[in-house]
Amino acid sequence: MPMDIQVGDVLELKKQHPCGSKEWTVLRVGMDFKLRCNGCGHELMIPRSKAEKAVRKVKRNGGEQP
């Protein structure tokens, strides 16, 4: 069952980006996610299945979701 991730959510991933940040903002959802690093601004496209395995927390304006 796919996770409920929406554009504008902030994802905390298990591994750090080389810049030191673990938080990424979701720019696009679909079969792939487009994410922007909150530390350095690097953008990448990642398959949904790989992204969902790497997520530790989803932070939303209304609160947090495990």
Secondary structure by P-SEA (a helix, b strand, c coil): ccccccccbbbbccccccccccbbbbcccccbbbbbbccccccccccaaaaaaaccbbbccccccc
